[in-house]
């Protein structure tokens, strides 16, 4: 079997990883994933050759033991080589074919996939189109960062955090809505990385619904309770792309759930 152009270690399933996998489907490149449910990653060795550790290896005296700082608690096990390739120490963590080059942040991993393809227009046909796509990828990253802070804070939700996320959600979808008034796809007339990132980042935000009881207890509605008519083009685009086999394979179940939630 051909060597993968990228290996990604992460919690799985993950809409952030799905970005790269969807692009790989369109580009015809091979991406390998390794990982487990989020709660299980504390029992893994974080490395290019990531794998589960046995109980004898999961000890504080391990040379790989590190104090977790973001998204996890307690001790994680990361090799020096992993931290050299991934200085922020986070997942998803992608590696080039020889395991020495680390690529982090989901949109950068997404770009790496198309750059490895022999031929694709997913990243535009010239530098200007690529830069326009980058503009949407950057906007998507800002939204995704706000969403991550919000989702991690659901257990201790405040009205201030809720209002900030509501504003970020409206700002992001207002921009997507405006872009879709003049073209069939977000960055222009053709499907691009901007569309893939949009679908996966909004799908990731579906996790808000898991904290609905907390929101109800504080008298707050889910941000995604916003009327679908406020962003009709954006939501229609989301579900239309979700029906394509390349999307459906990797994020279809999340989009089906989101569609059902918006009907409630």
C-alpha positions as CSV (number, residue, x, y, z in Angstrom):
1,X,0.0,0.0,0.0
2,X,1.3,3.5,-0.8
3,X,2.7,5.5,2.0
4,X,0.3,8.2,3.3
5,X,1.1,11.8,2.5
6,X,0.0,12.7,6.0
7,X,-0.6,10.8,9.2
8,X,-2.9,12.5,11.7
9,X,-3.1,11.7,15.4
10,X,-6.2,13.0,17.2
11,X,-9.3,12.3,19.2
12,X,-11.8,10.6,16.8
13,X,-14.2,11.1,15.3
14,X,-13.4,14.8,14.8
15,X,-14.8,17.4,12.4
16,X,-11.4,19.1,12.5
17,X,-9.8,15.9,11.1
18,X,-12.8,15.4,8.7
19,X,-11.6,18.6,6.9
20,X,-8.4,16.8,5.7
21,X,-10.2,13.5,5.0
22,X,-12.9,15.2,2.9
23,X,-10.2,17.1,0.9
24,X,-8.3,13.8,0.5
25,X,-11.4,12.2,-1.0
26,X,-11.6,15.0,-3.7
27,X,-7.8,15.0,-4.3
28,X,-7.2,11.3,-4.4
29,X,-4.4,11.4,-1.8
30,X,-4.0,9.0,1.1
31,X,-4.3,10.3,4.7
32,X,-3.9,7.9,7.7
33,X,-5.5,8.6,11.0
34,X,-4.7,7.2,14.5
35,X,-6.5,8.0,17.6
36,X,-9.4,7.2,20.0
37,X,-12.2,8.8,21.9
38,X,-11.1,12.0,23.8
39,X,-11.2,10.3,27.2
40,X,-8.9,7.5,25.9
41,X,-6.1,9.6,24.5
42,X,-4.6,10.0,28.0
43,X,-3.7,6.4,27.7
44,X,-1.9,6.8,24.4
45,X,1.7,7.7,23.6
46,X,1.5,11.0,21.6
47,X,4.0,10.5,18.8
48,X,4.3,9.9,15.0
49,X,4.0,6.2,16.0
50,X,1.1,6.9,18.4
51,X,-0.3,3.9,20.1
52,X,-2.1,2.9,23.3
53,X,0.2,2.3,26.4
54,X,-0.2,-0.5,28.8
55,X,-0.7,0.1,32.5
56,X,3.0,-0.4,33.3
57,X,3.9,2.5,30.9
58,X,1.3,5.0,32.2
59,X,3.2,6.1,35.2
60,X,4.4,9.5,36.5
61,X,8.0,8.4,36.3
62,X,7.8,7.9,32.5
63,X,10.2,10.1,30.5
64,X,7.1,10.9,28.4
65,X,4.9,12.1,31.2
66,X,3.7,15.7,30.8
67,X,1.2,17.8,32.6
68,X,-1.8,18.6,30.4
69,X,-2.6,22.2,29.8
70,X,-5.5,22.5,27.4
71,X,-8.6,20.3,26.8
72,X,-7.3,17.5,29.0
73,X,-6.6,17.1,32.7
74,X,-3.9,15.1,34.5
75,X,-1.0,13.5,32.8
76,X,-0.4,12.9,29.1
77,X,2.4,11.0,27.5
78,X,4.2,12.8,24.7
79,X,7.6,12.0,23.2
80,X,10.3,14.6,22.8
81,X,10.0,14.1,19.0
82,X,6.3,14.8,19.2
83,X,6.9,18.1,21.0
84,X,9.7,19.0,18.6
85,X,7.3,18.6,15.7
86,X,4.3,20.0,17.6
87,X,5.6,22.7,19.9
88,X,2.1,23.6,21.2
89,X,1.5,20.0,22.0
90,X,-2.1,19.8,20.8
91,X,-4.2,17.6,18.6
92,X,-5.1,17.2,15.8
93,X,-1.4,16.6,15.1
94,X,-0.3,15.8,11.5
95,X,3.0,14.5,10.3
96,X,4.7,14.4,6.9
97,X,5.6,11.0,5.5
98,X,8.9,10.7,7.4
99,X,7.4,11.7,10.8
100,X,9.7,14.7,11.4
101,X,7.7,17.5,10.0
102,X,4.7,18.4,12.2
103,X,1.7,20.3,10.9
104,X,-0.9,21.7,13.3
105,X,-4.2,23.6,13.2
106,X,-6.9,22.0,11.2
107,X,-6.9,24.5,8.3
108,X,-3.1,24.1,7.9
109,X,-3.5,20.3,7.8
110,X,-6.3,20.9,5.2
111,X,-4.0,23.0,3.1
112,X,-1.2,20.3,3.3
113,X,-3.5,17.7,1.8
114,X,-4.2,19.7,-1.3
115,X,-0.6,20.7,-1.7
116,X,0.3,17.0,-1.8
117,X,-2.2,16.4,-4.6
118,X,-1.0,16.1,-8.2
119,X,-3.8,18.3,-9.5
120,X,-6.7,20.1,-7.8
121,X,-8.5,23.5,-7.9
122,X,-9.7,23.2,-4.3
123,X,-7.1,25.9,-3.4
124,X,-7.8,28.2,-6.3
125,X,-6.2,28.5,-9.7
126,X,-3.8,31.3,-8.9
127,X,-2.4,33.2,-6.0
128,X,-5.3,35.7,-5.8
129,X,-7.9,32.9,-5.6
130,X,-5.8,31.1,-3.0
131,X,-5.5,34.3,-1.0
132,X,-9.3,34.8,-1.1
133,X,-9.8,31.2,0.1
134,X,-7.2,31.9,2.9
135,X,-9.4,34.8,3.9
136,X,-12.3,32.5,4.6
137,X,-10.1,29.9,6.2
138,X,-8.9,32.6,8.6
139,X,-12.4,33.8,9.4
140,X,-13.4,30.2,10.0
141,X,-10.5,29.7,12.4
142,X,-11.6,32.8,14.4
143,X,-15.1,31.3,14.6
144,X,-13.8,27.9,15.5
145,X,-11.6,29.4,18.3
146,X,-14.6,31.2,19.8
147,X,-16.6,28.0,19.5
148,X,-14.0,25.9,21.3
149,X,-13.8,28.3,24.2
150,X,-17.6,28.3,24.4
151,X,-18.0,24.5,24.2
152,X,-15.3,23.9,26.8
153,X,-17.2,26.4,29.1
154,X,-20.6,24.8,28.8
155,X,-20.5,23.3,32.3
156,X,-19.8,26.8,33.8
157,X,-21.7,28.8,31.3
158,X,-22.2,32.6,31.9
159,X,-24.4,35.0,30.2
160,X,-21.3,36.9,29.0
161,X,-19.8,33.9,27.3
162,X,-23.1,33.0,25.8
163,X,-23.6,36.5,24.4
164,X,-20.0,36.6,23.0
165,X,-20.6,33.3,21.2
166,X,-24.0,34.4,19.9
167,X,-22.3,37.5,18.4
168,X,-19.5,35.4,16.9
169,X,-22.0,32.9,15.4
170,X,-24.0,35.7,13.8
171,X,-21.0,37.6,12.5
172,X,-19.5,34.4,10.9
173,X,-22.8,33.2,9.3
174,X,-23.6,36.8,8.2
175,X,-20.4,36.8,6.2
176,X,-21.0,33.3,4.7
177,X,-24.5,34.4,3.8
178,X,-23.2,37.5,2.0
179,X,-20.6,35.5,0.1
180,X,-23.3,33.1,-1.1
181,X,-25.4,35.8,-2.6
182,X,-23.1,36.2,-5.6
183,X,-21.7,32.7,-6.1
184,X,-22.6,29.1,-5.8
185,X,-19.7,28.4,-3.4
186,X,-18.2,30.5,-0.6
187,X,-15.0,31.7,-2.2
188,X,-16.2,31.8,-5.8
189,X,-17.9,29.7,-8.5
190,X,-16.2,26.4,-7.6
191,X,-16.0,24.2,-4.5
192,X,-12.9,25.0,-2.4
193,X,-11.2,24.6,0.9
194,X,-13.4,27.4,2.2
195,X,-16.5,25.3,1.8
196,X,-14.9,22.2,3.4
197,X,-13.8,24.2,6.4
198,X,-17.2,25.9,6.8
199,X,-19.1,22.6,6.8
200,X,-16.8,21.0,9.4
201,X,-16.5,24.0,11.7
202,X,-20.2,24.5,11.8
203,X,-20.7,20.8,12.3
204,X,-18.2,20.9,15.2
205,X,-20.4,23.6,16.8
206,X,-23.2,21.1,17.0
207,X,-21.6,20.0,20.3
208,X,-23.4,22.9,21.9
209,X,-26.5,20.8,22.0
210,X,-24.9,18.4,24.5
211,X,-25.0,21.2,27.0
212,X,-28.6,22.1,26.5
213,X,-29.6,21.2,30.1
214,X,-27.0,23.6,31.5
215,X,-28.2,26.3,29.2
216,X,-31.9,25.6,30.2
217,X,-30.9,25.8,33.9
218,X,-29.5,29.3,33.3
219,X,-32.4,30.5,31.2
220,X,-30.4,30.5,28.0
221,X,-31.3,29.2,24.5
222,X,-28.7,27.3,22.4
223,X,-27.0,29.7,20.0
224,X,-28.0,27.4,17.2
225,X,-31.6,28.0,18.2
226,X,-31.4,31.1,15.9
227,X,-34.1,31.1,13.3
228,X,-32.9,29.1,10.2
229,X,-34.4,31.9,8.1
230,X,-31.7,34.3,9.4
231,X,-29.1,32.5,7.2
232,X,-31.0,30.5,4.6
233,X,-28.2,30.4,2.0
234,X,-25.6,29.4,4.5
235,X,-27.7,26.6,6.0
236,X,-28.9,25.3,2.6
237,X,-25.2,25.3,1.5
238,X,-24.2,23.3,4.6
239,X,-26.8,20.6,4.0
240,X,-26.4,20.5,0.2
241,X,-22.7,19.8,0.6
242,X,-23.4,17.3,3.3
243,X,-25.2,15.2,0.8
244,X,-22.1,14.8,-1.4
245,X,-20.5,11.4,-0.8
246,X,-17.1,12.9,0.1
247,X,-18.8,14.9,2.9
248,X,-21.4,12.3,3.9
249,X,-18.7,9.7,4.5
250,X,-16.9,11.7,7.1
251,X,-19.4,14.2,8.7
252,X,-22.8,13.0,7.5
253,X,-24.0,11.8,10.9
254,X,-23.2,15.2,12.5
255,X,-25.0,17.1,9.8
256,X,-28.1,14.8,10.0
257,X,-28.2,15.5,13.8
258,X,-27.9,19.3,13.2
259,X,-30.7,19.2,10.6
260,X,-33.0,17.4,13.1
261,X,-32.0,19.9,15.9
262,X,-32.9,22.9,13.8
263,X,-36.3,21.4,13.2
264,X,-37.1,21.2,16.9
